[in-house]
Amino acid sequence: MHRITGKAGGDSLIEMSPTDSFNDDTNGYSQHASCSTGSPQHEQSPFKSPLRPDVCVETCESLNTSLASLPRSDHSDSPQCEPQTLEQISALTGLSRKRALFLKFRSRIDKQQHSKDSVFFRDGERMIDFVLSYVEDKDGERKQERRRLYEANLVNVGLELETEDKSESEDGKTFFVKIHAPWEVLATYADVLKVKVPFKANDIPDNSDMPMNWLSTPFRLPEHIMHPEPDYFTAPFDKSKSDFFLIDDKETFFSPSTRNRIVYYILSRCSYYRDECGDRDKKGIKRLLNNGTYTAAFPLHDSRYWTRSRDANRESDRYNLHKHWARFFCFFKEQPLNLIRKYYGEKIGIYFAWLGFYTEMLLFAAIVGTICFIYGFLTYDDNEWSKEICSEEVGGNIVMCPLCDKKCGYWKLNTTCNSSWQSHLFDNVGTVFFAIFMGIWVTLFLEFWKRRQARLEYEWDLVDFEEEQQQLQLRPEYETKCTNRKLNRITQEMEWVLHRTFTDLMGKLLLCWATVTLWISLIIACIIGVIAYRLAVYAAFASIMKDSATTNLQVVGPYITPQLATSVTASCINFVIIMILNLMYEKVAVWITDMEIPKTHLEYENKLTVKMFLFQFVNYYSSCFYVAFFKGKFVGYPGKYEYMFGSKLRNEECDPGGCLIELTTQLVIVMTGKQVWGNIQEALVPWLMNWWGSRKARNHPESLYSRWEQDHDLQGFGQLGLFDEYLEMVIQFGFITLFVASFPLAPLLALINNIIEVRVDAWKLTTQFRRPVAAKAHSIGAWQEILNGMAVLSVVTNAFIVAFTSDMIPRLVYMYAYQPEGEMNMKGYINNSLSVFNISAIPLENKPDDGESPSWFNSSITTCRYRDYRYPSGHEKEYHHTMQFWHILAAKLAFIIIVEHVVFVVKFFVAWMIPDVPSDVRARVKRERYLVQEYLHNYEVEKLKIQLSQNTHDDCTCTPMIYPSIPKHEVLSECL
């Protein structure tokens, strides 16, 4: 085997000549003659002499020299081949140009059996693993030189290129560089990346059949769609032991997702500078995309999504995914997770596995929440306190104190009749039960997901992936900044590290977290602004009741109170502010994370996840926390009210029916609005952006609108796209756990949204997005810890909501301790829960001026009522809290402590009872590890026997070797 090795100016790549071949006796492979760039920039000439195995290329100049010695491709499409024809085509426009293109490609199809709808090179044999596109512009010379050097280095590492000239594209401007990775490159980098491949059929019997399995038949997909892959034991690929693995066909041995992952790994580390003294930053496809050298880089979809592949020997995974997964009418069917993983990679596969499992578990929460809501509806007539509020004898005779200073008047309690009935739907005994149930449900969800995730890790060969892969694969952005080397205590090898002084490190940390603090402060400032709005509007709505509570309420509406009107409008404004701030958070979080220069991809994702979640947590939940835990808690009493930051705006009071209904209103508007807007944005915007591309794809003949052009017109689905999907679901998870005690129907709304979300996301991926680069992930990453933290916090928040936001505890204390007749009922509760204030005690400065004094101010009304437990005027402890207040406070604290301890004990017991890894999966992992050691040992013994037998026949007295002399490629990345 001939090979070229060397650093290539710092490239983290493995260098080989295009004439390399894999000459193993068992798995021999004859590579295609040569790669052809087909680019006008590449001038090639035949080799003058074969390269020796010990030739070492030290600089990019040497690589360019070797590039010049590459043979001309038989299928080169360089303009020099057909200059006259291409010039004529370029000069044409409209239908004449399309007709010329059609005739040109029809002749090509006839001669070379090639179609532009194919995913192969023009020879019909080499698969297109990746596509780069570019357009020549004013800065063409510099970009042309970058492309020439970059593509030369890609050729030197063994990739094969083929360029489609711009005259053959639909717009007549875009060049497409098609990339193919031959077996030699795939095997080499599969070794570097430790890709797991099969080496033995699984011999453990599968006992996973569930009883009454026939019940799930309507929800299953056809067997040929689920693509149950053969069960094998796998081990990390070792190129020097290729005959150890089960390699039947080298063309299909590595899945398409693995192939494009390997190619992207090479593209992200290949340089485009001439020599070693150049800029180390000039490396990777990301920088070339950012500076406009290339317009796009993407792997191809395997077919059109609306039609099957024309190749009878190849199944169209995209077509099957669109037909059986991406359509809404398949919402009740299971997801083809194995096919998703095969086509899009493990990282996207694990997301849809988690989303599907989360949606399934929501079904149980939605059923229990709906039952609790129905219970509140069925006990409507047993609501004694609402009856008292609505009755003329009680509510009609109780005059309440003004809701604001100066302009507000006295009002009768029965004006809040409707809100009291509405509050009962969510504030009843079922609320307590549902809060406890959700504390247990969230534990079951997380524990069962760990088991499901462990099974997927094994089935998808992701066991120990984090330790072996993500910690070792450095980010290209980090590699380019490395200037020093130090000893790795684990590997005992020298590795590149980023030199950071203490001053630089502290400066960046301070800048990053100062930025985070600034943006969080901006959110809090917006929340304070909304609170100020609530106070001002609250006074305005309340002031319309000053003349007559019964007539003026008709202006607003018989079902709307000042509290409800204020809560609805403020919630809508808060939702608009949330959506506006969301547009900026993502960019800020990415900018801060990039500035920190994380070392590995795993570290980058974790840092970005924490920042994005921190922003969104404060943004979405601040208003709910205010209503749940602060509103109505620091009000004071008539004559001594508390004001916001010393202003003239009095702090808000809760509705006589309690603040729970206002928390419910806030939660419904923000949560539902976010879900509806998110689905519209996710479904409508991509469709509008890609409508033109889809229109061209359907209306143009296949020979005129190529596969690579169609995928180029689609928009990309990058890393942030998956981040956004996770973030959206985690925020929803917070709504249904942190505040679910106020709205039992929240899981039902989340379930409906997620059923739509799964299909919308599937539709986007299969029809609107380019095929994303496959990536591996063994779990949902940092989101797992975030979910665990929210699960613990939800127990605390729901206990506090029931205790302090709901009226459940004051009612129970009254019924068991303060009911005057000693009966177990709620008669007289309203009168007991309202304190009396003497109107004459109102300070003069709070009275209206004489010119504005309404007729009722000097009327016969001498007292008014307000919501609190205080002694009346004239008592020795005037306006101090009564003993009943302290009893209720003690009951609330006791309830919080008891509920938290009970739920936490049950949570920990359930977590202890349910192992994170199923026993059968643990057994399979252990057996696989054992077999890897056993088979490798047997393999080496057989190699030793062959070596000894060869030495015996040759009468050689040299020391025998365990391995035959198999040529190896040198890994040039000193950071790996």
Buried (B, 14 or more C-beta within 10 A) or exposed (E): BBBBBBBBBBBBBBBBBBBBBBEBEEBEBEBBBBBBBBBBBBEBEEBEEEBEEEBEBBBBEBBBEBBEBBBBBEBBBBBEEBEEEBEEBBEBEEEEBBEBBBEBBEEBBEEEEBBBBBBBBBBEEBBBBBBBBBBBEEEEEEBBBBBBBBBBBBBBBBBBBBBBBBBBBBEBEBBBBBBBBBBBBBBBBBBBBBBBBBBBEBEEEEEEEEEEEEEEEEEEBEEEBBBEBEBBBBBBBBBBBBEBBBBEEBEEBBBBBBBBBBBBBBBBBBBBBBEBEBEBEBBBBEBBBEEBBBBBBBBBBBBBBEEBBEBEEBBBBBBBBBBBBBBEEBEEBBBBBBBBBBBBBBBBBBBBBBBBBBBBBBEBBBEBBBEBBEBBEEBEEEBBBBBBBBBEEBBBEBBBBBBBBBBBBBBBBBBBBBBBBBBBBBBBBBBBBBBBBBBBBBBBBBBBBBBBBBBBBBBBBBBBBBEBBBBBBBBBBBBBBBEEBEEEEEEEEEBBBBEBEEEEEEEBEEEBEEBBEEBBEBBEEBBBEBBBBBBBBBBBBBBBBBEEBEEBBEEBEEEBBBBBBBBBBBBEBBBEBBBEBBEEBBEBBBEBBEEBBBBBBBBBBBBBBBBBBBBBBBBBBBBBBBBBBEBBBEBBBBBEBEEBEEEEBBBBBBBBBBBBBBBBBBBBBBBBBBBEEBBEEBBEEBBEEBEEBBEBBEEBEBBBBBBBBBBBBBBBBEBBBBBBBBBBBBBBBBBBBBBBBBBBBBBBBBBBBBBBBBBBBBBBBBBBBBBBBBBBBBBBBBBBEBBEEBBBEBBBBBBBBBBBBBBBBBBBBBBEEBBEEEEEEBBBBBBBBBBBBBBEEBEEEEEBEEEEEEEBBEEEEEBBBBBBBBBBBEEEEEBEBBEBBEBBBEBBEEBBEEBBEBBBEBBEEBBEEBBEBBEBBBEBBEBBBEBBEEBBEEBBEEBBEEBEEEBEEEEEEEEEEEEEEBBBBEBBBBBB
